[in-house]
Amino acid sequence: MKNTWIFSILTLLLVGCTSQSDKSVQTPNPHKFDDPNMVKLYEWKDHRQTDSLLAYLESANAHYRQFAALAFASVMDTAAIDPLCHVLEDSIPAVSQAAAYALGQIGSEESAFSLLASAKREADSHHSSIYWEALGACVSEAQFSTVRNEVSSISNTSGVAYYLYKVAIRQMLNRSDSALVHDQLACGRVDDQLRACHSLLRNRANLFPEFEDQLIELSQASAIDLQIAATGALARVQGSNARTRLEDLLNNPENDINLLVTALRSYSRQEHYKDSVLAPLVYHTNREVALTAVQYLTDSSFVAQLPVPQDPVVEAAMLQHLPHFIDAHYDQLYNHLSQLEDPYVRAAWIGMLAQNEKSDSLLIATMTNPSVARIESTAACEGLIRLEESGEAPDGTAFLEIIRNGFETQDITIMALLAIHMRQFPERYRNADLTFMEVAKDQLQLPQDIETYYEIDHTLSVLRDKQWTAPSPEWNHPINWDLVRSIPSNAQVVISTSAGDVTVELTVDDAPASVSNFVDLIQQGYYNGKAFHRVVPNFVIQTGCPRGDGFGSVPYSIRSEFDVHEYRTGALGMASAGKDTESCQWFITHSPTPHLEGRYTIFGYVVDGMNVVNEIHQGDSLLHITLQWENNNQ
């Protein structure tokens, strides 16, 4: 760990001396970033300058201490652990909370007992969840039993569910924690109950039948987010009452769309679930509900008796359950493909035809054709990979030639997908001449093609029996502070889509780089006409890809900006290929998704139009985005 304290003390002699006493936080300027010291602090954060930030942890100005501490949630430098543990004792709660959040992001066991002491001290605080969550991120297996005993003594304390969630997502929750989970499910605090439900859902190592009755009760709560979370947690319960409750939910197609999708997923985890319960939802008016229902059908003879869905995407998904039908009617289905115009519908049909070995020539021709939509070439590549992995493609030697052909296209998505396949089957390719991969990697444009670079580099390491660590992206894009200062703290934008309008409030004070980048791209008209290329029901809708398949970017990247904000329903987040690789793609969540927190920047929240978000399907269009504050000033 770096010894930075001498430097810190010296630097403090040079920093601003106009701050008030430790006991009160200064009233901020009209715009947070009118303060040149805040801009300087943020620049240090953006450049990941640990030593400079550490100096401000002892500033007389509480705002500066708070921001410097919070900056380490994004910097994640272990050199800050000891100083941040000291800041946990700060007399200003917001400063202490910022230090706790940053320590949770760093995730070192060195800070676990300091966080435990702080969590117990702040047990009655409205913000105690920040300490508990950080503790769950840091506690090691060796410390776990000691910490559990401490937590068990105050098991009904507000925020403990956040500790349980972090432990669960690390797959450390077990049956010995049942009493803790029970108390949080029964506490009556919706936020804690929701986290407790997610704790059960995210822990995949155990079933928890003892919570069946509690979860069934919570699945009928008045808060829809809690209903959805409890229904999702029923996937971790195997019981007749749980199955009956899920069937009741599925038998009412008027239920909330995200609730239906979650019930379908949980029902598919139950023993002896029935296709006949799923079948009516195959014809639901919402495509995502219908596709989810089709996904979990199991009996091909039952599926063969069902009417053909009118939605061609749902029809393609249903046909994947009928390989014999595809084989018998391949030519007819292939000819129908030429009549389809929407590239996302065509991609769905290409994926369906790829279930049959007759499709290999179609798939190769589509994958290597530069004139087709990128989503179609991507679907063709995925189809070829599925055929190879199912054993129905040409032998390994012949498929290596297909891989080389794919790399010759220089298409970043095709190369990434083929590299992932090779990494999953290293014994097939370890002895091959991999020069073509090295050449392709060297021709990639960074940081624009960083995701493909990672995949190829990782695969080359695996095939050569070398350990791989993702390289840290270099800083390459300055923040436009003039633009940041022109954006009001409560700025709103209206996202006009082919499904309707969505209004979002941006969090420029907490994510200035992401918000200003977003606004800059809006002002350029960049997002006009982009497709929502990714829709995962009861998870996210995603857009902003210039290719339309999720692998595209702009010629620069921006830094990750992690804050204490939560991924609740309608959160606006930056998509990325890893820390500090964000650029132009973003998503909106359908419901709370706490597993994204601390991994993807949050830079806004939907304030109107979640009904529209829930109706957006893959391939729908983003028409344009309007900056409301500019309209108000006209």
C-alpha positions as CSV (number, residue, x, y, z in Angstrom):
1,M,0.0,0.0,0.0
2,K,1.3,3.4,-0.9
3,N,2.6,5.7,1.9
4,T,0.7,8.9,1.0
5,W,0.1,10.6,4.3
6,I,3.2,12.8,4.3
7,F,2.2,14.1,0.9
8,S,-1.4,14.6,2.0
9,I,-0.4,16.7,5.0
10,L,1.9,18.9,2.8
11,T,-0.8,19.3,0.2
12,L,-3.4,20.4,2.8
13,L,-1.3,23.5,3.4
14,L,-2.0,24.5,-0.2
15,V,-5.7,23.8,-0.5
16,G,-8.6,26.3,0.0
17,C,-8.7,28.0,3.4
18,T,-12.2,29.6,3.1
19,S,-14.2,26.7,4.4
20,Q,-16.4,26.7,7.5
21,S,-16.1,24.6,10.7
22,D,-16.1,20.8,10.7
23,K,-19.5,20.7,12.4
24,S,-21.5,22.0,9.5
25,V,-21.5,21.6,5.7
26,Q,-21.3,24.7,3.6
27,T,-24.2,25.8,1.5
28,P,-23.2,24.8,-2.0
29,N,-22.8,27.3,-4.8
30,P,-25.8,27.8,-7.3
31,H,-24.1,25.2,-9.5
32,K,-21.9,22.6,-7.9
33,F,-19.2,22.9,-10.5
34,D,-19.0,26.7,-10.3
35,D,-16.7,25.9,-7.4
36,P,-13.2,25.5,-9.0
37,N,-12.1,23.2,-6.2
38,M,-14.9,20.8,-7.0
39,V,-13.8,20.9,-10.6
40,K,-10.3,20.2,-9.6
41,L,-11.4,17.3,-7.3
42,Y,-13.4,15.9,-10.1
43,E,-10.6,16.1,-12.6
44,W,-8.4,14.2,-10.1
45,K,-11.1,11.6,-9.9
46,D,-11.4,11.4,-13.7
47,H,-7.7,11.0,-14.0
48,R,-7.6,8.5,-11.1
49,Q,-5.1,10.6,-9.1
50,T,-5.1,8.9,-5.7
51,D,-2.5,11.1,-4.0
52,S,-4.2,14.3,-4.8
53,L,-7.6,13.0,-3.6
54,L,-6.2,11.7,-0.4
55,A,-5.1,15.1,0.6
56,Y,-8.6,16.4,0.6
57,L,-9.8,13.7,3.0
58,E,-8.6,16.0,5.8
59,S,-9.9,19.2,4.3
60,A,-11.7,21.6,6.7
61,N,-14.5,21.8,4.1
62,A,-16.9,18.9,4.6
63,H,-18.1,19.0,1.0
64,Y,-14.6,18.4,-0.2
65,R,-14.0,15.6,2.3
66,Q,-17.2,14.0,1.2
67,F,-16.5,14.2,-2.5
68,A,-12.8,13.1,-2.1
69,A,-14.0,10.0,-0.2
70,L,-16.8,9.3,-2.7
71,A,-14.3,9.6,-5.6
72,F,-12.6,6.4,-4.4
73,A,-15.8,4.5,-5.2
74,S,-14.8,5.0,-8.8
75,V,-11.0,5.0,-8.4
76,M,-11.0,1.8,-6.3
77,D,-7.4,2.2,-5.2
78,T,-6.4,0.0,-2.2
79,A,-4.0,2.8,-1.1
80,A,-7.1,4.6,0.2
81,I,-8.3,1.9,2.5
82,D,-6.6,3.0,5.7
83,P,-7.4,6.7,5.2
84,L,-11.0,5.9,4.4
85,C,-11.4,3.8,7.5
86,H,-10.2,6.9,9.4
87,V,-12.9,9.0,7.6
88,L,-15.6,6.6,8.8
89,E,-15.2,8.4,12.2
90,D,-16.0,11.8,10.6
91,S,-18.4,13.9,12.6
92,I,-20.4,14.8,9.4
93,P,-22.6,11.8,8.5
94,A,-22.5,12.4,4.8
95,V,-18.7,12.3,4.8
96,S,-18.6,9.0,6.8
97,Q,-21.2,7.5,4.5
98,A,-19.2,8.4,1.4
99,A,-16.2,6.7,2.9
100,A,-18.2,3.6,3.7
101,Y,-19.6,3.4,0.2
102,A,-16.0,3.8,-1.3
103,L,-14.7,1.0,1.0
104,G,-17.5,-1.3,-0.2
105,Q,-16.5,-0.6,-3.8
106,I,-12.9,-1.4,-3.1
107,G,-14.1,-4.6,-1.4
108,S,-11.1,-5.5,0.9
109,E,-11.4,-7.6,4.0
110,E,-9.1,-5.1,5.7
111,S,-12.0,-2.7,6.2
112,A,-14.6,-5.2,7.3
113,F,-14.4,-4.7,11.1
114,S,-14.2,-0.9,10.8
115,L,-17.4,-1.1,8.7
116,L,-19.0,-3.4,11.2
117,A,-18.3,-0.9,14.0
118,S,-19.7,1.9,12.0
119,A,-22.8,0.0,11.0
120,K,-23.6,-0.8,14.6
121,R,-23.0,2.8,15.6
122,E,-25.3,4.0,12.9
123,A,-27.9,1.3,13.4
124,D,-30.7,3.8,13.9
125,S,-29.6,6.1,11.0
126,H,-31.8,6.4,7.9
127,H,-28.6,5.8,5.9
128,S,-27.3,2.7,7.9
129,S,-27.8,0.6,4.8
130,I,-24.7,2.2,3.2
131,Y,-22.5,0.7,6.0
132,W,-24.2,-2.7,6.0
133,E,-23.9,-3.0,2.3
134,A,-20.3,-2.1,2.3
135,L,-19.7,-4.7,5.1
136,G,-21.3,-7.3,2.9
137,A,-19.0,-6.5,0.1
138,C,-15.9,-6.7,2.2
139,V,-16.3,-9.5,4.7
140,S,-14.2,-12.5,4.0
141,E,-15.1,-16.1,4.5
142,A,-12.6,-16.3,7.4
143,Q,-14.4,-13.3,9.0
144,F,-17.9,-14.4,8.1
145,S,-18.9,-16.4,11.2
146,T,-17.7,-13.7,13.6
147,V,-19.6,-11.0,11.6
148,R,-22.7,-13.2,11.5
149,N,-22.8,-13.5,15.3
150,E,-22.5,-9.7,15.6
151,V,-25.3,-9.1,13.0
152,S,-27.6,-11.8,14.5
153,S,-27.7,-9.8,17.7
154,I,-29.4,-6.9,15.9
155,S,-31.0,-8.9,13.1
156,N,-34.1,-6.6,12.7
157,T,-32.0,-3.5,12.3
158,S,-32.7,-1.3,9.3
159,G,-30.3,-1.9,6.5
160,V,-29.1,-5.4,7.5
161,A,-30.9,-6.7,4.3
162,Y,-28.3,-4.7,2.3
163,Y,-25.6,-6.7,4.0
164,L,-27.4,-10.0,3.3
165,Y,-27.8,-9.0,-0.4
166,K,-24.1,-8.3,-0.8
167,V,-23.2,-11.6,0.9
168,A,-25.7,-13.4,-1.3
169,I,-24.4,-12.0,-4.6
170,R,-21.0,-13.3,-3.5
171,Q,-22.6,-16.7,-3.0
172,M,-21.8,-16.7,0.7
173,L,-25.4,-16.8,2.1
174,N,-26.4,-20.2,3.5
175,R,-29.0,-21.9,5.6
176,S,-27.4,-20.6,8.8
177,D,-28.5,-17.1,7.8
178,S,-32.2,-18.1,7.6
179,A,-33.1,-16.3,10.8
180,L,-31.5,-13.0,9.6
181,V,-33.4,-13.3,6.2
182,H,-36.6,-14.1,8.0
183,D,-36.4,-11.0,10.2
184,Q,-35.7,-8.8,7.2
185,L,-38.6,-10.3,5.2
186,A,-40.9,-9.6,8.2
187,C,-39.6,-6.2,9.1
188,G,-42.3,-4.2,7.2
189,R,-39.7,-1.8,5.6
190,V,-40.2,-2.1,1.9
191,D,-36.7,-1.3,0.9
192,D,-35.3,-3.9,3.3
193,Q,-37.9,-6.5,2.3
194,L,-37.0,-6.0,-1.4
195,R,-33.3,-6.5,-0.7
196,A,-34.0,-9.6,1.3
197,C,-36.0,-11.0,-1.6
198,H,-33.2,-10.3,-4.0
199,S,-30.8,-12.0,-1.5
200,L,-32.7,-15.2,-2.0
201,L,-33.0,-14.8,-5.7
202,R,-29.3,-14.1,-6.3
203,N,-28.0,-16.9,-4.1
204,R,-28.0,-19.8,-6.5
205,A,-26.3,-22.4,-4.3
206,N,-29.3,-23.2,-2.0
207,L,-33.0,-23.6,-2.0
208,F,-34.9,-21.9,0.9
209,P,-38.3,-23.7,1.3
210,E,-38.7,-22.3,4.8
211,F,-39.6,-18.9,3.2
212,E,-42.4,-20.1,1.1
213,D,-45.2,-18.6,3.1
214,Q,-43.5,-15.3,3.7
215,L,-42.7,-14.9,0.0
216,I,-46.2,-15.8,-1.1
217,E,-47.5,-13.1,1.3
218,L,-45.1,-10.5,0.0
219,S,-45.9,-11.4,-3.6
220,Q,-49.3,-9.9,-2.8
221,A,-47.9,-6.7,-1.3
222,S,-49.3,-3.3,-2.4
223,A,-45.9,-2.1,-3.7
224,I,-45.4,-3.6,-7.2
225,D,-41.6,-3.7,-6.9
226,L,-41.9,-5.8,-3.8
227,Q,-44.5,-8.1,-5.5
228,I,-42.0,-8.6,-8.4
229,A,-39.0,-9.3,-6.1
230,A,-40.9,-11.7,-3.9
231,T,-42.3,-13.5,-7.0
232,G,-38.7,-13.8,-8.3
233,A,-37.5,-15.2,-5.0
234,L,-40.1,-18.0,-5.3
235,A,-37.7,-19.5,-7.8
236,R,-35.6,-20.5,-4.8
237,V,-38.5,-22.3,-3.3
238,Q,-39.8,-25.8,-4.3
239,G,-43.3,-26.1,-2.9
240,S,-46.8,-26.8,-4.0
241,N,-48.1,-23.6,-2.5
242,A,-45.5,-21.6,-4.3
243,R,-46.4,-23.3,-7.6
244,T,-50.1,-22.6,-7.0
245,R,-49.4,-18.9,-6.3
246,L,-47.4,-18.7,-9.5
247,E,-50.1,-20.3,-11.5
248,D,-52.6,-17.9,-10.1
249,L,-50.4,-15.0,-11.2
250,L,-50.0,-16.5,-14.7
251,N,-53.7,-17.2,-15.1
252,N,-54.3,-13.4,-15.0
253,P,-52.9,-11.9,-18.2
254,E,-53.9,-8.4,-17.0
255,N,-51.2,-8.5,-14.3
256,D,-48.3,-6.1,-14.6
257,I,-46.0,-7.1,-17.5
258,N,-42.9,-7.4,-15.4
259,L,-44.7,-9.4,-12.7
260,L,-45.9,-11.8,-15.4
261,V,-42.4,-12.2,-16.8
262,T,-41.0,-12.8,-13.3
263,A,-43.7,-15.4,-12.5
264,L,-42.9,-17.2,-15.8
265,R,-39.2,-17.5,-14.8
266,S,-40.0,-18.6,-11.3
267,Y,-42.6,-21.1,-12.5
268,S,-40.1,-22.7,-14.8
269,R,-37.9,-23.5,-11.8
270,Q,-40.7,-25.5,-10.1
271,E,-40.9,-29.2,-10.3
272,H,-43.6,-30.6,-12.6
273,Y,-44.6,-27.2,-14.0
274,K,-47.2,-27.4,-16.8
275,D,-46.9,-26.2,-20.4
276,S,-50.7,-25.8,-20.4
277,V,-50.3,-22.9,-17.9
278,L,-47.7,-21.2,-20.1
279,A,-49.5,-21.6,-23.4
280,P,-52.1,-18.8,-23.1
281,L,-49.3,-16.3,-22.5
282,V,-47.7,-17.2,-25.8
283,Y,-50.4,-15.0,-27.3
284,H,-50.1,-12.1,-24.9
285,T,-50.2,-8.7,-26.5
286,N,-46.8,-7.8,-25.0
287,R,-44.1,-9.5,-27.1
288,E,-41.7,-9.9,-24.2
289,V,-44.3,-11.8,-22.1
290,A,-45.0,-14.0,-25.1
291,L,-41.3,-14.7,-25.8
292,T,-40.7,-15.6,-22.2
293,A,-43.6,-18.0,-22.2
294,V,-42.3,-19.7,-25.4
295,Q,-38.9,-20.0,-23.9
296,Y,-40.0,-22.2,-21.1
297,L,-42.2,-24.6,-23.1
298,T,-40.8,-28.1,-22.9
299,D,-43.1,-30.6,-24.7
300,S,-42.6,-30.4,-28.5
301,S,-45.7,-32.5,-29.1
302,F,-47.8,-30.0,-27.1
303,V,-46.2,-27.1,-28.9
304,A,-47.0,-28.6,-32.3
305,Q,-50.7,-28.4,-31.5
306,L,-50.7,-24.7,-30.6
307,P,-51.9,-22.1,-33.1
308,V,-49.2,-20.1,-34.9
309,P,-48.6,-16.8,-33.2
310,Q,-49.3,-13.7,-35.3
311,D,-46.1,-12.0,-34.2
312,P,-43.3,-13.3,-36.5
313,V,-40.6,-13.0,-33.7
314,V,-42.7,-15.1,-31.4
315,E,-43.4,-17.5,-34.2
316,A,-39.7,-17.9,-34.9
317,A,-39.1,-18.6,-31.1
318,M,-41.9,-21.2,-31.1
319,L,-40.5,-23.0,-34.2
320,Q,-37.2,-23.5,-32.3
321,H,-39.1,-26.1,-30.2
322,L,-40.0,-28.0,-33.4
323,P,-36.8,-29.1,-35.1
324,H,-38.6,-31.8,-37.1
325,F,-41.0,-29.2,-38.5
326,I,-38.1,-27.0,-39.5
327,D,-36.4,-29.9,-41.2
328,A,-39.5,-30.9,-43.1
329,H,-40.4,-27.3,-44.2
330,Y,-37.0,-25.8,-44.4
331,D,-37.3,-24.5,-48.0
332,Q,-40.7,-22.9,-47.2
333,L,-39.3,-21.2,-44.1
334,Y,-36.2,-20.1,-45.9
335,N,-38.2,-18.5,-48.7
336,H,-40.3,-16.7,-46.1
337,L,-37.2,-15.0,-44.8
338,S,-36.8,-13.1,-48.1
339,Q,-40.2,-11.6,-47.5
340,L,-39.3,-10.1,-44.1
341,E,-38.1,-6.5,-44.1
342,D,-37.4,-5.6,-40.4
343,P,-33.7,-6.6,-39.7
344,Y,-34.6,-7.6,-36.1
345,V,-37.4,-9.9,-37.3
346,R,-35.0,-11.3,-40.0
347,A,-32.4,-11.9,-37.3
348,A,-35.0,-13.9,-35.3
349,W,-35.8,-16.0,-38.3
350,I,-32.1,-16.6,-39.1
351,G,-31.7,-17.8,-35.5
352,M,-34.6,-20.2,-36.0
353,L,-33.3,-21.6,-39.3
354,A,-29.9,-22.0,-37.6
355,Q,-31.4,-24.9,-35.6
356,N,-31.0,-27.0,-38.8
357,E,-27.7,-28.1,-40.3
358,K,-29.1,-27.3,-43.8
359,S,-28.6,-23.6,-42.9
360,D,-24.8,-23.6,-42.8
361,S,-24.4,-22.1,-46.3
362,L,-27.1,-19.4,-45.5
363,L,-25.3,-18.6,-42.2
364,I,-21.8,-18.4,-43.7
365,A,-23.1,-16.2,-46.6
366,T,-24.9,-13.9,-44.2
367,M,-22.1,-13.7,-41.7
368,T,-19.6,-12.6,-44.4
369,N,-21.9,-10.3,-46.3
370,P,-21.0,-6.7,-45.5
371,S,-24.2,-5.3,-47.0
372,V,-26.7,-7.0,-44.6
373,A,-27.7,-5.3,-41.3
374,R,-25.2,-6.0,-38.6
375,I,-27.9,-7.6,-36.4
376,E,-28.4,-10.2,-39.1
377,S,-24.7,-11.0,-39.5
378,T,-24.5,-11.3,-35.8
379,A,-27.4,-13.7,-35.7
380,A,-25.8,-15.8,-38.4
381,C,-22.5,-16.0,-36.5
382,E,-24.3,-17.0,-33.4
383,G,-26.2,-19.7,-35.4
384,L,-22.9,-21.1,-36.8
385,I,-21.5,-21.3,-33.3
386,R,-24.6,-23.1,-32.0
387,L,-24.3,-25.6,-34.8
388,E,-20.7,-26.2,-34.0
389,E,-21.3,-26.6,-30.3
390,S,-24.2,-29.0,-30.8
391,G,-22.0,-31.2,-33.0
392,E,-24.0,-30.6,-36.2
393,A,-21.6,-28.2,-37.9
394,P,-18.6,-29.3,-40.0
395,D,-15.7,-30.9,-38.1
396,G,-13.3,-28.8,-36.0
397,T,-10.8,-28.3,-38.8
398,A,-13.5,-27.1,-41.2
399,F,-14.9,-24.8,-38.5
400,L,-11.5,-23.3,-37.9
401,E,-11.7,-22.2,-41.5
402,I,-15.1,-20.6,-40.9
403,I,-13.5,-18.8,-37.9
404,R,-10.8,-17.5,-40.2
405,N,-13.4,-16.3,-42.7
406,G,-15.2,-14.6,-39.9
407,F,-12.0,-12.8,-38.8
408,E,-11.4,-11.7,-42.4
409,T,-14.6,-9.7,-42.3
410,Q,-12.9,-7.5,-39.6
411,D,-16.4,-7.2,-38.1
412,I,-15.9,-6.5,-34.4
413,T,-19.0,-8.4,-33.3
414,I,-18.2,-11.5,-35.4
415,M,-14.6,-11.6,-34.2
416,A,-15.7,-11.2,-30.5
417,L,-18.3,-14.0,-30.7
418,L,-15.9,-16.4,-32.4
419,A,-13.2,-15.5,-29.9
420,I,-15.6,-16.3,-27.0
421,H,-16.4,-19.7,-28.6
422,M,-12.8,-20.6,-29.0
423,R,-12.1,-19.7,-25.4
424,Q,-14.9,-22.0,-24.2
425,F,-13.4,-24.9,-26.2
426,P,-9.7,-24.4,-25.9
427,E,-8.8,-28.1,-26.6
428,R,-10.1,-27.7,-30.1
429,Y,-8.0,-24.7,-31.0
430,R,-4.9,-24.7,-28.7
431,N,-2.6,-26.2,-31.4
432,A,-3.9,-24.0,-34.3
433,D,-2.0,-21.2,-35.9
434,L,-3.4,-18.1,-34.2
435,T,-1.6,-15.5,-36.3
436,F,-4.8,-14.3,-37.8
437,M,-6.1,-13.4,-34.3
438,E,-3.0,-11.4,-33.5
439,V,-3.3,-9.5,-36.8
440,A,-7.0,-8.8,-36.2
441,K,-6.3,-7.6,-32.6
442,D,-3.6,-5.2,-33.8
443,Q,-5.9,-3.7,-36.3
444,L,-8.6,-2.8,-33.8
445,Q,-9.2,0.9,-33.0
446,L,-8.9,1.7,-29.3
447,P,-10.8,2.7,-27.2
448,Q,-13.7,2.3,-29.7
449,D,-13.2,-1.5,-30.2
450,I,-12.3,-2.2,-26.6
451,E,-14.8,-5.0,-26.1
452,T,-13.6,-7.0,-29.1
453,Y,-10.0,-6.3,-28.0
454,Y,-10.7,-7.8,-24.6
455,E,-12.4,-10.9,-26.0
456,I,-9.6,-11.7,-28.5
457,D,-6.8,-10.9,-26.0
458,H,-8.5,-13.0,-23.4
459,T,-8.9,-16.0,-25.8
460,L,-5.2,-15.8,-26.9
461,S,-4.2,-15.9,-23.3
462,V,-6.3,-19.0,-22.5
463,L,-5.2,-20.8,-25.7
464,R,-1.6,-20.2,-24.6
465,D,-2.2,-21.2,-21.0
466,K,-1.5,-17.7,-19.7
467,Q,-3.3,-15.8,-16.9
468,W,-5.4,-12.9,-18.3
469,T,-6.3,-9.7,-16.6
470,A,-8.3,-7.0,-18.4
471,P,-6.0,-4.0,-19.0
472,S,-7.1,-0.7,-17.5
473,P,-8.4,1.7,-20.2
474,E,-6.4,4.8,-20.4
475,W,-8.0,8.2,-19.9
476,N,-8.8,9.7,-23.3
477,H,-11.7,12.1,-23.2
478,P,-11.9,15.4,-21.2
479,I,-15.0,16.6,-19.5
480,N,-16.5,19.7,-21.1
481,W,-17.0,21.8,-18.0
482,D,-18.7,24.6,-19.8
483,L,-21.3,22.2,-21.0
484,V,-21.6,20.7,-17.5
485,R,-22.3,24.2,-16.0
486,S,-25.0,24.8,-18.6
487,I,-27.0,21.8,-17.4
488,P,-29.4,22.6,-14.5
489,S,-29.2,20.2,-11.5
490,N,-32.8,19.0,-12.1
491,A,-32.4,19.0,-15.9
492,Q,-35.0,16.8,-17.8
493,V,-34.9,15.3,-21.3
494,V,-37.8,13.8,-23.3
495,I,-36.9,10.6,-25.1
496,S,-39.3,10.2,-28.0
497,T,-39.6,6.6,-29.3
498,S,-41.8,4.8,-31.7
499,A,-43.7,3.5,-28.6
500,G,-44.2,7.0,-27.0
501,D,-42.4,9.5,-24.9
502,V,-40.3,8.9,-21.8
503,T,-39.2,11.8,-19.5
504,V,-35.9,11.4,-17.6
505,E,-34.3,13.7,-14.9
506,L,-30.5,13.7,-15.2
507,T,-28.2,13.6,-12.2
508,V,-25.5,16.0,-13.5
509,D,-24.2,16.9,-9.9
510,D,-23.3,13.2,-9.4
511,A,-22.4,12.1,-12.9
512,P,-21.2,15.1,-14.8
513,A,-19.0,13.2,-17.3
514,S,-21.8,10.8,-18.2
515,V,-24.5,13.5,-18.3
516,S,-22.5,16.0,-20.4
517,N,-21.4,13.3,-22.8
518,F,-25.1,12.2,-23.2
519,V,-26.2,15.9,-23.8
520,D,-23.3,16.4,-26.2
521,L,-24.4,13.4,-28.3
522,I,-28.0,14.6,-28.1
523,Q,-27.0,18.0,-29.4
524,Q,-25.2,16.3,-32.3
525,G,-28.4,14.4,-33.2
526,Y,-26.4,11.2,-32.6
527,Y,-29.3,9.2,-31.1
528,N,-31.9,10.1,-33.7
529,G,-33.1,6.9,-35.4
530,K,-31.1,4.5,-33.2
531,A,-32.7,1.2,-32.5
532,F,-33.4,-0.3,-29.1
533,H,-31.1,-3.2,-29.9
534,R,-31.5,-5.0,-26.6
535,V,-34.6,-5.7,-24.6
536,V,-34.5,-8.1,-21.7
537,P,-38.0,-8.2,-20.0
538,N,-38.1,-7.2,-16.3
539,F,-34.5,-6.0,-16.7
540,V,-33.6,-3.3,-19.3
541,I,-34.1,-1.7,-22.6
542,Q,-30.8,-0.6,-24.2
543,T,-30.0,1.7,-27.1
544,G,-27.3,4.0,-28.5
545,C,-25.3,1.4,-30.5
546,P,-24.3,2.7,-34.0
547,R,-24.2,-0.9,-35.3
548,G,-27.5,-2.0,-33.8
549,D,-26.2,-5.1,-32.2
550,G,-24.6,-3.9,-29.0
551,F,-20.9,-3.9,-29.9
552,G,-20.7,-0.4,-31.5
553,S,-19.2,2.6,-29.9
554,V,-17.9,6.1,-30.6
555,P,-14.1,6.9,-30.9
556,Y,-13.6,7.7,-27.2
557,S,-14.6,6.4,-23.8
558,I,-15.5,8.1,-20.5
559,R,-14.8,7.1,-17.0
560,S,-17.2,5.1,-14.7
561,E,-18.9,7.3,-12.1
562,F,-20.1,5.3,-9.2
563,D,-22.4,6.9,-6.5
564,V,-24.7,5.8,-3.7
565,H,-27.7,6.0,-6.1
566,E,-29.7,2.8,-6.4
567,Y,-30.8,0.9,-9.5
568,R,-34.5,1.3,-8.8
569,T,-37.3,1.2,-11.4
570,G,-36.6,3.6,-14.2
571,A,-32.9,4.1,-13.5
572,L,-30.9,5.4,-16.5
573,G,-27.5,3.7,-16.7
574,M,-24.4,3.7,-18.9
575,A,-23.7,0.4,-20.7
576,S,-20.1,-0.7,-20.7
577,A,-17.7,-3.5,-21.5
578,G,-16.1,-3.1,-18.1
579,K,-15.0,-0.3,-15.8
580,D,-14.1,3.0,-17.6
581,T,-15.2,1.8,-21.0
582,E,-18.5,3.7,-21.3
583,S,-19.2,5.8,-24.4
584,C,-22.6,6.1,-26.1
585,Q,-24.9,3.2,-25.1
586,W,-27.3,3.4,-22.2
587,F,-30.2,1.5,-20.7
588,I,-33.3,2.0,-18.6
589,T,-34.3,-0.6,-15.9
590,H,-37.8,-2.1,-15.8
591,S,-37.6,-2.7,-12.1
592,P,-35.1,-2.6,-9.2
593,T,-31.8,-4.3,-10.3
594,P,-29.4,-4.0,-7.4
595,H,-26.8,-6.3,-8.9
596,L,-25.9,-3.5,-11.3
597,E,-25.0,-1.0,-8.5
598,G,-21.4,-0.1,-8.3
599,R,-20.8,-1.7,-11.7
600,Y,-22.7,0.6,-14.1
601,T,-23.0,4.4,-13.8
602,I,-26.4,5.8,-12.9
603,F,-27.0,9.2,-14.5
604,G,-30.7,9.7,-14.3
605,Y,-34.2,8.4,-13.5
606,V,-37.5,8.2,-15.4
607,V,-40.0,10.6,-14.0
608,D,-42.7,9.9,-16.5
609,G,-43.4,7.3,-19.1
610,M,-42.5,3.9,-17.5
611,N,-45.6,2.5,-19.3
612,V,-43.8,3.3,-22.5
613,V,-40.5,1.7,-21.3
614,N,-42.5,-1.5,-20.6
615,E,-43.9,-1.5,-24.2
616,I,-40.6,-1.0,-26.0
617,H,-39.4,-4.1,-28.0
618,Q,-36.2,-5.0,-29.7
619,G,-36.0,-3.1,-32.9
620,D,-38.2,-0.2,-31.8
621,S,-36.8,3.2,-32.7
622,L,-35.5,6.1,-30.7
623,L,-36.8,9.0,-32.8
624,H,-35.1,12.0,-31.0
625,I,-34.3,13.4,-27.6
626,T,-35.4,16.9,-26.5
627,L,-33.5,18.9,-23.9
628,Q,-36.3,20.4,-21.9
629,W,-34.3,23.2,-20.2
630,E,-33.4,24.6,-23.6
631,N,-37.1,24.6,-24.6
632,N,-38.0,26.4,-21.4
633,N,-35.4,29.1,-22.1
634,Q,-36.7,29.9,-25.5
